[in-house]
C-alpha cells in the first residue's frame, strides 16, 4: 500500500492549464517566481516529489490563483 503509482504521485500539477489561461510562458513564470526553469519544469511534468510552501505561495501570487487551482488529486 503506497501513495505512488508506478513511481509517480497521484498529485497532478495543472500548471500548463494555468499558464495557458494567463498567456504566460514557463520562462516568464520562472523569472517572476525566482525559480530555475529546470525546477519549474520538474514541477510542471509531475516529477517533483515535494514543493515548498514559499514556492507554492510565489507561484499562486504570480498566477493569481489558489493552491487548489494548481494541484489536484487523482484517486485510484
mmCIF file of the N, C-alpha and C atoms, coordinates in Angstrom:
data_MODEL
# 
_entry.id   MODEL 
# 
loop_
_atom_site.group_PDB 
_atom_site.id 
_atom_site.type_symbol 
_atom_site.label_atom_id 
_atom_site.label_alt_id 
_atom_site.label_comp_id 
_atom_site.label_asym_id 
_atom_site.label_entity_id 
_atom_site.label_seq_id 
_atom_site.pdbx_PDB_ins_code 
_atom_site.Cartn_x 
_atom_site.Cartn_y 
_atom_site.Cartn_z 
_atom_site.occupancy 
_atom_site.B_iso_or_equiv 
_atom_site.pdbx_formal_charge 
_atom_site.auth_seq_id 
_atom_site.auth_comp_id 
_atom_site.auth_asym_id 
_atom_site.auth_atom_id 
_atom_site.pdbx_PDB_model_num 
ATOM 1   N N  . UNK A 1 1  ? 0.851  -1.172 0.000   1.00 0.00 ? 1  UNK A N  1 
ATOM 2   C CA . UNK A 1 1  ? 0.000  0.000  0.000   1.00 0.00 ? 1  UNK A CA 1 
ATOM 3   C C  . UNK A 1 1  ? 0.895  1.233  0.000   1.00 0.00 ? 1  UNK A C  1 
ATOM 4   N N  . UNK A 1 2  ? 0.805  2.033  -1.056  1.00 0.00 ? 2  UNK A N  1 
ATOM 5   C CA . UNK A 1 2  ? 1.643  3.218  -1.152  1.00 0.00 ? 2  UNK A CA 1 
ATOM 6   C C  . UNK A 1 2  ? 0.857  4.362  -1.727  1.00 0.00 ? 2  UNK A C  1 
ATOM 7   N N  . UNK A 1 3  ? 1.475  5.516  -1.728  1.00 0.00 ? 3  UNK A N  1 
ATOM 8   C CA . UNK A 1 3  ? 0.804  6.690  -2.258  1.00 0.00 ? 3  UNK A CA 1 
ATOM 9   C C  . UNK A 1 3  ? 1.301  7.043  -3.657  1.00 0.00 ? 3  UNK A C  1 
ATOM 10  N N  . UNK A 1 4  ? 2.063  6.119  -4.263  1.00 0.00 ? 4  UNK A N  1 
ATOM 11  C CA . UNK A 1 4  ? 2.552  6.366  -5.612  1.00 0.00 ? 4  UNK A CA 1 
ATOM 12  C C  . UNK A 1 4  ? 2.168  5.201  -6.503  1.00 0.00 ? 4  UNK A C  1 
ATOM 13  N N  . UNK A 1 5  ? 1.915  5.514  -7.766  1.00 0.00 ? 5  UNK A N  1 
ATOM 14  C CA . UNK A 1 5  ? 1.576  4.513  -8.759  1.00 0.00 ? 5  UNK A CA 1 
ATOM 15  C C  . UNK A 1 5  ? 2.658  4.546  -9.821  1.00 0.00 ? 5  UNK A C  1 
ATOM 16  N N  . UNK A 1 6  ? 3.353  3.410  -10.001 1.00 0.00 ? 6  UNK A N  1 
ATOM 17  C CA . UNK A 1 6  ? 4.422  3.306  -10.983 1.00 0.00 ? 6  UNK A CA 1 
ATOM 18  C C  . UNK A 1 6  ? 5.438  4.430  -10.832 1.00 0.00 ? 6  UNK A C  1 
ATOM 19  N N  . UNK A 1 7  ? 5.811  4.739  -9.602  1.00 0.00 ? 7  UNK A N  1 
ATOM 20  C CA . UNK A 1 7  ? 6.819  5.751  -9.355  1.00 0.00 ? 7  UNK A CA 1 
ATOM 21  C C  . UNK A 1 7  ? 6.337  7.189  -9.480  1.00 0.00 ? 7  UNK A C  1 
ATOM 22  N N  . UNK A 1 8  ? 5.091  7.401  -9.787  1.00 0.00 ? 8  UNK A N  1 
ATOM 23  C CA . UNK A 1 8  ? 4.560  8.756  -9.915  1.00 0.00 ? 8  UNK A CA 1 
ATOM 24  C C  . UNK A 1 8  ? 3.516  8.986  -8.833  1.00 0.00 ? 8  UNK A C  1 
ATOM 25  N N  . UNK A 1 9  ? 3.466  10.194 -8.382  1.00 0.00 ? 9  UNK A N  1 
ATOM 26  C CA . UNK A 1 9  ? 2.499  10.552 -7.365  1.00 0.00 ? 9  UNK A CA 1 
ATOM 27  C C  . UNK A 1 9  ? 1.116  10.723 -7.988  1.00 0.00 ? 9  UNK A C  1 
ATOM 28  N N  . UNK A 1 10 ? 0.099  10.611 -7.185  1.00 0.00 ? 10 UNK A N  1 
ATOM 29  C CA . UNK A 1 10 ? -1.269 10.808 -7.685  1.00 0.00 ? 10 UNK A CA 1 
ATOM 30  C C  . UNK A 1 10 ? -1.676 12.273 -7.601  1.00 0.00 ? 10 UNK A C  1 
ATOM 31  N N  . UNK A 1 11 ? -0.756 13.116 -7.150  1.00 0.00 ? 11 UNK A N  1 
ATOM 32  C CA . UNK A 1 11 ? -0.986 14.555 -7.170  1.00 0.00 ? 11 UNK A CA 1 
ATOM 33  C C  . UNK A 1 11 ? -0.660 15.038 -8.579  1.00 0.00 ? 11 UNK A C  1 
ATOM 34  N N  . UNK A 1 12 ? -1.594 15.740 -9.192  1.00 0.00 ? 12 UNK A N  1 
ATOM 35  C CA . UNK A 1 12 ? -1.365 16.279 -10.531 1.00 0.00 ? 12 UNK A CA 1 
ATOM 36  C C  . UNK A 1 12 ? -1.165 17.784 -10.439 1.00 0.00 ? 12 UNK A C  1 
ATOM 37  N N  . UNK A 1 13 ? -0.255 18.276 -11.244 1.00 0.00 ? 13 UNK A N  1 
ATOM 38  C CA . UNK A 1 13 ? 0.058  19.694 -11.292 1.00 0.00 ? 13 UNK A CA 1 
ATOM 39  C C  . UNK A 1 13 ? -0.546 20.259 -12.570 1.00 0.00 ? 13 UNK A C  1 
ATOM 40  N N  . UNK A 1 14 ? -1.437 21.220 -12.413 1.00 0.00 ? 14 UNK A N  1 
ATOM 41  C CA . UNK A 1 14 ? -2.172 21.782 -13.546 1.00 0.00 ? 14 UNK A CA 1 
ATOM 42  C C  . UNK A 1 14 ? -1.558 23.105 -14.001 1.00 0.00 ? 14 UNK A C  1 
ATOM 43  N N  . UNK A 1 15 ? -0.237 23.136 -14.023 1.00 0.00 ? 15 UNK A N  1 
ATOM 44  C CA . UNK A 1 15 ? 0.485  24.352 -14.356 1.00 0.00 ? 15 UNK A CA 1 
ATOM 45  C C  . UNK A 1 15 ? 0.292  24.752 -15.816 1.00 0.00 ? 15 UNK A C  1 
ATOM 46  N N  . UNK A 1 16 ? 0.289  23.786 -16.712 1.00 0.00 ? 16 UNK A N  1 
ATOM 47  C CA . UNK A 1 16 ? 0.087  24.092 -18.145 1.00 0.00 ? 16 UNK A CA 1 
ATOM 48  C C  . UNK A 1 16 ? -1.221 24.834 -18.374 1.00 0.00 ? 16 UNK A C  1 
ATOM 49  N N  . UNK A 1 17 ? -2.286 24.362 -17.753 1.00 0.00 ? 17 UNK A N  1 
ATOM 50  C CA . UNK A 1 17 ? -3.593 24.996 -17.926 1.00 0.00 ? 17 UNK A CA 1 
ATOM 51  C C  . UNK A 1 17 ? -3.594 26.430 -17.416 1.00 0.00 ? 17 UNK A C  1 
ATOM 52  N N  . UNK A 1 18 ? -2.976 26.643 -16.253 1.00 0.00 ? 18 UNK A N  1 
ATOM 53  C CA . UNK A 1 18 ? -2.930 27.989 -15.681 1.00 0.00 ? 18 UNK A CA 1 
ATOM 54  C C  . UNK A 1 18 ? -2.071 28.932 -16.519 1.00 0.00 ? 18 UNK A C  1 
ATOM 55  N N  . UNK A 1 19 ? -0.944 28.436 -16.997 1.00 0.00 ? 19 UNK A N  1 
ATOM 56  C CA . UNK A 1 19 ? -0.078 29.266 -17.846 1.00 0.00 ? 19 UNK A CA 1 
ATOM 57  C C  . UNK A 1 19 ? -0.805 29.651 -19.131 1.00 0.00 ? 19 UNK A C  1 
ATOM 58  N N  . UNK A 1 20 ? -1.480 28.687 -19.721 1.00 0.00 ? 20 UNK A N  1 
ATOM 59  C CA . UNK A 1 20 ? -2.223 28.952 -20.952 1.00 0.00 ? 20 UNK A CA 1 
ATOM 60  C C  . UNK A 1 20 ? -3.318 29.991 -20.713 1.00 0.00 ? 20 UNK A C  1 
ATOM 61  N N  . UNK A 1 21 ? -4.051 29.836 -19.634 1.00 0.00 ? 21 UNK A N  1 
ATOM 62  C CA . UNK A 1 21 ? -5.141 30.757 -19.317 1.00 0.00 ? 21 UNK A CA 1 
ATOM 63  C C  . UNK A 1 21 ? -4.630 32.173 -19.062 1.00 0.00 ? 21 UNK A C  1 
ATOM 64  N N  . UNK A 1 22 ? -3.410 32.277 -18.545 1.00 0.00 ? 22 UNK A N  1 
ATOM 65  C CA . UNK A 1 22 ? -2.843 33.599 -18.236 1.00 0.00 ? 22 UNK A CA 1 
ATOM 66  C C  . UNK A 1 22 ? -1.938 34.121 -19.341 1.00 0.00 ? 22 UNK A C  1 
ATOM 67  N N  . UNK A 1 23 ? -1.831 33.345 -20.423 1.00 0.00 ? 23 UNK A N  1 
ATOM 68  C CA . UNK A 1 23 ? -0.960 33.705 -21.554 1.00 0.00 ? 23 UNK A CA 1 
ATOM 69  C C  . UNK A 1 23 ? 0.450  34.037 -21.075 1.00 0.00 ? 23 UNK A C  1 
ATOM 70  N N  . UNK A 1 24 ? 0.971  33.110 -20.273 1.00 0.00 ? 24 UNK A N  1 
ATOM 71  C CA . UNK A 1 24 ? 2.298  33.290 -19.692 1.00 0.00 ? 24 UNK A CA 1 
ATOM 72  C C  . UNK A 1 24 ? 3.143  32.070 -20.050 1.00 0.00 ? 24 UNK A C  1 
ATOM 73  N N  . UNK A 1 25 ? 4.422  32.296 -20.314 1.00 0.00 ? 25 UNK A N  1 
ATOM 74  C CA . UNK A 1 25 ? 5.320  31.181 -20.609 1.00 0.00 ? 25 UNK A CA 1 
ATOM 75  C C  . UNK A 1 25 ? 5.927  30.655 -19.312 1.00 0.00 ? 25 UNK A C  1 
ATOM 76  N N  . UNK A 1 26 ? 6.444  29.452 -19.394 1.00 0.00 ? 26 UNK A N  1 
ATOM 77  C CA . UNK A 1 26 ? 7.117  28.855 -18.240 1.00 0.00 ? 26 UNK A CA 1 
ATOM 78  C C  . UNK A 1 26 ? 8.341  29.693 -17.870 1.00 0.00 ? 26 UNK A C  1 
ATOM 79  N N  . UNK A 1 27 ? 9.024  30.194 -18.872 1.00 0.00 ? 27 UNK A N  1 
ATOM 80  C CA . UNK A 1 27 ? 10.202 31.038 -18.636 1.00 0.00 ? 27 UNK A CA 1 
ATOM 81  C C  . UNK A 1 27 ? 9.815  32.310 -17.889 1.00 0.00 ? 27 UNK A C  1 
ATOM 82  N N  . UNK A 1 28 ? 8.721  32.945 -18.298 1.00 0.00 ? 28 UNK A N  1 
ATOM 83  C CA . UNK A 1 28 ? 8.264  34.159 -17.627 1.00 0.00 ? 28 UNK A CA 1 
ATOM 84  C C  . UNK A 1 28 ? 7.888  33.874 -16.172 1.00 0.00 ? 28 UNK A C  1 
ATOM 85  N N  . UNK A 1 29 ? 7.208  32.755 -15.945 1.00 0.00 ? 29 UNK A N  1 
ATOM 86  C CA . UNK A 1 29 ? 6.841  32.394 -14.573 1.00 0.00 ? 29 UNK A CA 1 
ATOM 87  C C  . UNK A 1 29 ? 8.094  32.143 -13.743 1.00 0.00 ? 29 UNK A C  1 
ATOM 88  N N  . UNK A 1 30 ? 9.070  31.448 -14.315 1.00 0.00 ? 30 UNK A N  1 
ATOM 89  C CA . UNK A 1 30 ? 10.321 31.167 -13.601 1.00 0.00 ? 30 UNK A CA 1 
ATOM 90  C C  . UNK A 1 30 ? 10.987 32.470 -13.163 1.00 0.00 ? 30 UNK A C  1 
ATOM 91  N N  . UNK A 1 31 ? 10.982 33.468 -14.046 1.00 0.00 ? 31 UNK A N  1 
ATOM 92  C CA . UNK A 1 31 ? 11.585 34.762 -13.710 1.00 0.00 ? 31 UNK A CA 1 
ATOM 93  C C  . UNK A 1 31 ? 10.790 35.474 -12.617 1.00 0.00 ? 31 UNK A C  1 
ATOM 94  N N  . UNK A 1 32 ? 9.477  35.433 -12.697 1.00 0.00 ? 32 UNK A N  1 
ATOM 95  C CA . UNK A 1 32 ? 8.640  36.120 -11.706 1.00 0.00 ? 32 UNK A CA 1 
ATOM 96  C C  . UNK A 1 32 ? 8.749  35.477 -10.326 1.00 0.00 ? 32 UNK A C  1 
ATOM 97  N N  . UNK A 1 33 ? 8.879  34.161 -10.293 1.00 0.00 ? 33 UNK A N  1 
ATOM 98  C CA . UNK A 1 33 ? 8.897  33.409 -9.041  1.00 0.00 ? 33 UNK A CA 1 
ATOM 99  C C  . UNK A 1 33 ? 10.320 33.250 -8.505  1.00 0.00 ? 33 UNK A C  1 
ATOM 100 N N  . UNK A 1 34 ? 11.306 33.544 -9.344  1.00 0.00 ? 34 UNK A N  1 
ATOM 101 C CA . UNK A 1 34 ? 12.711 33.381 -8.991  1.00 0.00 ? 34 UNK A CA 1 
ATOM 102 C C  . UNK A 1 34 ? 13.023 31.928 -8.666  1.00 0.00 ? 34 UNK A C  1 
ATOM 103 N N  . UNK A 1 35 ? 12.663 31.060 -9.610  1.00 0.00 ? 35 UNK A N  1 
ATOM 104 C CA . UNK A 1 35 ? 12.947 29.629 -9.521  1.00 0.00 ? 35 UNK A CA 1 
ATOM 105 C C  . UNK A 1 35 ? 13.576 29.242 -10.858 1.00 0.00 ? 35 UNK A C  1 
ATOM 106 N N  . UNK A 1 36 ? 14.455 28.274 -10.842 1.00 0.00 ? 36 UNK A N  1 
ATOM 107 C CA . UNK A 1 36 ? 15.094 27.899 -12.103 1.00 0.00 ? 36 UNK A CA 1 
ATOM 108 C C  . UNK A 1 36 ? 14.068 27.268 -13.033 1.00 0.00 ? 36 UNK A C  1 
ATOM 109 N N  . UNK A 1 37 ? 14.300 27.450 -14.322 1.00 0.00 ? 37 UNK A N  1 
ATOM 110 C CA . UNK A 1 37 ? 13.417 26.864 -15.329 1.00 0.00 ? 37 UNK A CA 1 
ATOM 111 C C  . UNK A 1 37 ? 13.408 25.337 -15.200 1.00 0.00 ? 37 UNK A C  1 
ATOM 112 N N  . UNK A 1 38 ? 14.570 24.777 -14.883 1.00 0.00 ? 38 UNK A N  1 
ATOM 113 C CA . UNK A 1 38 ? 14.666 23.316 -14.725 1.00 0.00 ? 38 UNK A CA 1 
ATOM 114 C C  . UNK A 1 38 ? 13.779 22.829 -13.580 1.00 0.00 ? 38 UNK A C  1 
ATOM 115 N N  . UNK A 1 39 ? 13.810 23.509 -12.441 1.00 0.00 ? 39 UNK A N  1 
ATOM 116 C CA . UNK A 1 39 ? 12.984 23.089 -11.304 1.00 0.00 ? 39 UNK A CA 1 
ATOM 117 C C  . UNK A 1 39 ? 11.501 23.296 -11.577 1.00 0.00 ? 39 UNK A C  1 
ATOM 118 N N  . UNK A 1 40 ? 11.167 24.367 -12.259 1.00 0.00 ? 40 UNK A N  1 
ATOM 119 C CA . UNK A 1 40 ? 9.771  24.614 -12.604 1.00 0.00 ? 40 UNK A CA 1 
ATOM 120 C C  . UNK A 1 40 ? 9.281  23.563 -13.595 1.00 0.00 ? 40 UNK A C  1 
ATOM 121 N N  . UNK A 1 41 ? 10.141 23.157 -14.503 1.00 0.00 ? 41 UNK A N  1 
ATOM 122 C CA . UNK A 1 41 ? 9.803  22.115 -15.470 1.00 0.00 ? 41 UNK A CA 1 
ATOM 123 C C  . UNK A 1 41 ? 9.556  20.778 -14.776 1.00 0.00 ? 41 UNK A C  1 
ATOM 124 N N  . UNK A 1 42 ? 10.365 20.472 -13.768 1.00 0.00 ? 42 UNK A N  1 
ATOM 125 C CA . UNK A 1 42 ? 10.167 19.239 -12.987 1.00 0.00 ? 42 UNK A CA 1 
ATOM 126 C C  . UNK A 1 42 ? 8.800  19.260 -12.311 1.00 0.00 ? 42 UNK A C  1 
ATOM 127 N N  . UNK A 1 43 ? 8.427  20.411 -11.784 1.00 0.00 ? 43 UNK A N  1 
ATOM 128 C CA . UNK A 1 43 ? 7.112  20.551 -11.164 1.00 0.00 ? 43 UNK A CA 1 
ATOM 129 C C  . UNK A 1 43 ? 6.011  20.386 -12.210 1.00 0.00 ? 43 UNK A C  1 
ATOM 130 N N  . UNK A 1 44 ? 6.167  21.047 -13.351 1.00 0.00 ? 44 UNK A N  1 
ATOM 131 C CA . UNK A 1 44 ? 5.151  21.031 -14.401 1.00 0.00 ? 44 UNK A CA 1 
ATOM 132 C C  . UNK A 1 44 ? 4.890  19.620 -14.937 1.00 0.00 ? 44 UNK A C  1 
ATOM 133 N N  . UNK A 1 45 ? 5.944  18.834 -15.054 1.00 0.00 ? 45 UNK A N  1 
ATOM 134 C CA . UNK A 1 45 ? 5.798  17.489 -15.610 1.00 0.00 ? 45 UNK A CA 1 
ATOM 135 C C  . UNK A 1 45 ? 5.352  16.457 -14.581 1.00 0.00 ? 45 UNK A C  1 
ATOM 136 N N  . UNK A 1 46 ? 5.148  16.896 -13.331 1.00 0.00 ? 46 UNK A N  1 
ATOM 137 C CA . UNK A 1 46 ? 4.667  15.971 -12.308 1.00 0.00 ? 46 UNK A CA 1 
ATOM 138 C C  . UNK A 1 46 ? 5.748  15.101 -11.714 1.00 0.00 ? 46 UNK A C  1 
ATOM 139 N N  . UNK A 1 47 ? 7.015  15.431 -11.943 1.00 0.00 ? 47 UNK A N  1 
ATOM 140 C CA . UNK A 1 47 ? 8.116  14.620 -11.436 1.00 0.00 ? 47 UNK A CA 1 
ATOM 141 C C  . UNK A 1 47 ? 8.634  15.093 -10.082 1.00 0.00 ? 47 UNK A C  1 
ATOM 142 N N  . UNK A 1 48 ? 8.117  16.211 -9.596  1.00 0.00 ? 48 UNK A N  1 
ATOM 143 C CA . UNK A 1 48 ? 8.562  16.733 -8.304  1.00 0.00 ? 48 UNK A CA 1 
ATOM 144 C C  . UNK A 1 48 ? 8.048  15.854 -7.172  1.00 0.00 ? 48 UNK A C  1 
ATOM 145 N N  . UNK A 1 49 ? 8.871  15.667 -6.176  1.00 0.00 ? 49 UNK A N  1 
ATOM 146 C CA . UNK A 1 49 ? 8.486  14.875 -5.003  1.00 0.00 ? 49 UNK A CA 1 
ATOM 147 C C  . UNK A 1 49 ? 7.871  15.760 -3.925  1.00 0.00 ? 49 UNK A C  1 
ATOM 148 N N  . UNK A 1 50 ? 8.168  17.052 -3.979  1.00 0.00 ? 50 UNK A N  1 
ATOM 149 C CA . UNK A 1 50 ? 7.682  17.973 -2.953  1.00 0.00 ? 50 UNK A CA 1 
ATOM 150 C C  . UNK A 1 50 ? 7.728  19.398 -3.502  1.00 0.00 ? 50 UNK A C  1 
ATOM 151 N N  . UNK A 1 51 ? 7.038  20.298 -2.812  1.00 0.00 ? 51 UNK A N  1 
ATOM 152 C CA . UNK A 1 51 ? 7.102  21.717 -3.142  1.00 0.00 ? 51 UNK A CA 1 
ATOM 153 C C  . UNK A 1 51 ? 7.065  22.495 -1.835  1.00 0.00 ? 51 UNK A C  1 
ATOM 154 N N  . UNK A 1 52 ? 7.932  23.463 -1.721  1.00 0.00 ? 52 UNK A N  1 
ATOM 155 C CA . UNK A 1 52 ? 7.936  24.306 -0.524  1.00 0.00 ? 52 UNK A CA 1 
ATOM 156 C C  . UNK A 1 52 ? 6.721  25.207 -0.556  1.00 0.00 ? 52 UNK A C  1 
ATOM 157 N N  . UNK A 1 53 ? 6.178  25.467 0.626   1.00 0.00 ? 53 UNK A N  1 
ATOM 158 C CA . UNK A 1 53 ? 5.041  26.389 0.701   1.00 0.00 ? 53 UNK A CA 1 
ATOM 159 C C  . UNK A 1 53 ? 5.412  27.763 0.156   1.00 0.00 ? 53 UNK A C  1 
ATOM 160 N N  . UNK A 1 54 ? 6.640  28.196 0.382   1.00 0.00 ? 54 UNK A N  1 
ATOM 161 C CA . UNK A 1 54 ? 7.057  29.509 -0.116  1.00 0.00 ? 54 UNK A CA 1 
ATOM 162 C C  . UNK A 1 54 ? 7.047  29.540 -1.649  1.00 0.00 ? 54 UNK A C  1 
ATOM 163 N N  . UNK A 1 55 ? 7.428  28.430 -2.277  1.00 0.00 ? 55 UNK A N  1 
ATOM 164 C CA . UNK A 1 55 ? 7.382  28.337 -3.742  1.00 0.00 ? 55 UNK A CA 1 
ATOM 165 C C  . UNK A 1 55 ? 5.945  28.296 -4.222  1.00 0.00 ? 55 UNK A C  1 
ATOM 166 N N  . UNK A 1 56 ? 5.123  27.521 -3.552  1.00 0.00 ? 56 UNK A N  1 
ATOM 167 C CA . UNK A 1 56 ? 3.710  27.436 -3.896  1.00 0.00 ? 56 UNK A CA 1 
ATOM 168 C C  . UNK A 1 56 ? 3.051  28.806 -3.770  1.00 0.00 ? 56 UNK A C  1 
ATOM 169 N N  . UNK A 1 57 ? 3.368  29.507 -2.707  1.00 0.00 ? 57 UNK A N  1 
ATOM 170 C CA . UNK A 1 57 ? 2.823  30.845 -2.489  1.00 0.00 ? 57 UNK A CA 1 
ATOM 171 C C  . UNK A 1 57 ? 3.245  31.796 -3.610  1.00 0.00 ? 57 UNK A C  1 
ATOM 172 N N  . UNK A 1 58 ? 4.518  31.742 -3.998  1.00 0.00 ? 58 UNK A N  1 
ATOM 173 C CA . UNK A 1 58 ? 5.022  32.620 -5.053  1.00 0.00 ? 58 UNK A CA 1 
ATOM 174 C C  . UNK A 1 58 ? 4.364  32.311 -6.395  1.00 0.00 ? 58 UNK A C  1 
ATOM 175 N N  . UNK A 1 59 ? 4.170  31.027 -6.696  1.00 0.00 ? 59 UNK A N  1 
ATOM 176 C CA . UNK A 1 59 ? 3.503  30.642 -7.946  1.00 0.00 ? 59 UNK A CA 1 
ATOM 177 C C  . UNK A 1 59 ? 2.060  31.121 -7.938  1.00 0.00 ? 59 UNK A C  1 
ATOM 178 N N  . UNK A 1 60 ? 1.373  30.916 -6.819  1.00 0.00 ? 60 UNK A N  1 
ATOM 179 C CA . UNK A 1 60 ? -0.022 31.352 -6.714  1.00 0.00 ? 60 UNK A CA 1 
ATOM 180 C C  . UNK A 1 60 ? -0.139 32.869 -6.849  1.00 0.00 ? 60 UNK A C  1 
ATOM 181 N N  . UNK A 1 61 ? 0.806  33.587 -6.274  1.00 0.00 ? 61 UNK A N  1 
ATOM 182 C CA . UNK A 1 61 ? 0.784  35.045 -6.385  1.00 0.00 ? 61 UNK A CA 1 
ATOM 183 C C  . UNK A 1 61 ? 1.012  35.479 -7.830  1.00 0.00 ? 61 UNK A C  1 
ATOM 184 N N  . UNK A 1 62 ? 1.988  34.870 -8.495  1.00 0.00 ? 62 UNK A N  1 
ATOM 185 C CA . UNK A 1 62 ? 2.305  35.227 -9.885  1.00 0.00 ? 62 UNK A CA 1 
ATOM 186 C C  . UNK A 1 62 ? 1.161  34.892 -10.835 1.00 0.00 ? 62 UNK A C  1 
ATOM 187 N N  . UNK A 1 63 ? 0.466  33.779 -10.566 1.00 0.00 ? 63 UNK A N  1 
ATOM 188 C CA . UNK A 1 63 ? -0.616 33.342 -11.448 1.00 0.00 ? 63 UNK A CA 1 
ATOM 189 C C  . UNK A 1 63 ? -1.993 33.792 -10.966 1.00 0.00 ? 63 UNK A C  1 
ATOM 190 N N  . UNK A 1 64 ? -2.022 34.487 -9.811  1.00 0.00 ? 64 UNK A N  1 
ATOM 191 C CA . UNK A 1 64 ? -3.289 34.935 -9.237  1.00 0.00 ? 64 UNK A CA 1 
ATOM 192 C C  . UNK A 1 64 ? -4.275 33.766 -9.129  1.00 0.00 ? 64 UNK A C  1 
ATOM 193 N N  . UNK A 1 65 ? -3.835 32.721 -8.412  1.00 0.00 ? 65 UNK A N  1 
ATOM 194 C CA . UNK A 1 65 ? -4.655 31.521 -8.262  1.00 0.00 ? 65 UNK A CA 1 
ATOM 195 C C  . UNK A 1 65 ? -4.559 31.013 -6.834  1.00 0.00 ? 65 UNK A C  1 
ATOM 196 N N  . UNK A 1 66 ? -5.331 29.997 -6.538  1.00 0.00 ? 66 UNK A N  1 
ATOM 197 C CA . UNK A 1 66 ? -5.297 29.314 -5.252  1.00 0.00 ? 66 UNK A CA 1 
ATOM 198 C C  . UNK A 1 66 ? -4.512 28.011 -5.418  1.00 0.00 ? 66 UNK A C  1 
ATOM 199 N N  . UNK A 1 67 ? -3.939 27.464 -4.340  1.00 0.00 ? 67 UNK A N  1 
ATOM 200 C CA . UNK A 1 67 ? -3.219 26.200 -4.445  1.00 0.00 ? 67 UNK A CA 1 
ATOM 201 C C  . UNK A 1 67 ? -4.056 25.093 -5.099  1.00 0.00 ? 67 UNK A C  1 
ATOM 202 N N  . UNK A 1 68 ? -5.352 25.084 -4.816  1.00 0.00 ? 68 UNK A N  1 
ATOM 203 C CA . UNK A 1 68 ? -6.229 24.066 -5.403  1.00 0.00 ? 68 UNK A CA 1 
ATOM 204 C C  . UNK A 1 68 ? -6.408 24.220 -6.908  1.00 0.00 ? 68 UNK A C  1 
ATOM 205 N N  . UNK A 1 69 ? -6.135 25.420 -7.430  1.00 0.00 ? 69 UNK A N  1 
ATOM 206 C CA . UNK A 1 69 ? -6.179 25.627 -8.873  1.00 0.00 ? 69 UNK A CA 1 
ATOM 207 C C  . UNK A 1 69 ? -4.953 24.993 -9.539  1.00 0.00 ? 69 UNK A C  1 
ATOM 208 N N  . UNK A 1 70 ? -3.880 24.894 -8.786  1.00 0.00 ? 70 UNK A N  1 
ATOM 209 C CA . UNK A 1 70 ? -2.609 24.384 -9.300  1.00 0.00 ? 70 UNK A CA 1 
ATOM 210 C C  . UNK A 1 70 ? -2.437 22.892 -9.100  1.00 0.00 ? 70 UNK A C  1 
ATOM 211 N N  . UNK A 1 71 ? -2.974 22.375 -7.985  1.00 0.00 ? 71 UNK A N  1 
ATOM 212 C CA . UNK A 1 71 ? -2.771 20.978 -7.628  1.00 0.00 ? 71 UNK A CA 1 
ATOM 213 C C  . UNK A 1 71 ? -4.093 20.217 -7.597  1.00 0.00 ? 71 UNK A C  1 
ATOM 214 N N  . UNK A 1 72 ? -4.051 18.980 -8.032  1.00 0.00 ? 72 UNK A N  1 
ATOM 215 C CA . UNK A 1 72 ? -5.217 18.112 -7.971  1.00 0.00 ? 72 UNK A CA 1 
ATOM 216 C C  . UNK A 1 72 ? -4.801 16.732 -7.479  1.00 0.00 ? 72 UNK A C  1 
ATOM 217 N N  . UNK A 1 73 ? -5.781 15.893 -7.212  1.00 0.00 ? 73 UNK A N  1 
ATOM 218 C CA . UNK A 1 73 ? -5.545 14.543 -6.716  1.00 0.00 ? 73 UNK A CA 1 
ATOM 219 C C  . UNK A 1 73 ? -6.286 13.560 -7.595  1.00 0.00 ? 73 UNK A C  1 
ATOM 220 N N  . UNK A 1 74 ? -5.581 12.553 -8.109  1.00 0.00 ? 74 UNK A N  1 
ATOM 221 C CA . UNK A 1 74 ? -6.193 11.513 -8.926  1.00 0.00 ? 74 UNK A CA 1 
ATOM 222 C C  . UNK A 1 74 ? -6.390 10.274 -8.070  1.00 0.00 ? 74 UNK A C  1 
ATOM 223 N N  . UNK A 1 75 ? -7.624 9.976  -7.689  1.00 0.00 ? 75 UNK A N  1 
ATOM 224 C CA . UNK A 1 75 ? -7.861 8.764  -6.903  1.00 0.00 ? 75 UNK A CA 1 
ATOM 225 C C  . UNK A 1 75 ? -7.622 7.504  -7.761  1.00 0.00 ? 75 UNK A C  1 
ATOM 226 N N  . UNK A 1 76 ? -7.445 6.376  -7.100  1.00 0.00 ? 76 UNK A N  1 
ATOM 227 C CA . UNK A 1 76 ? -7.249 5.100  -7.828  1.00 0.00 ? 76 UNK A CA 1 
ATOM 228 C C  . UNK A 1 76 ? -8.421 4.816  -8.731  1.00 0.00 ? 76 UNK A C  1 
# 
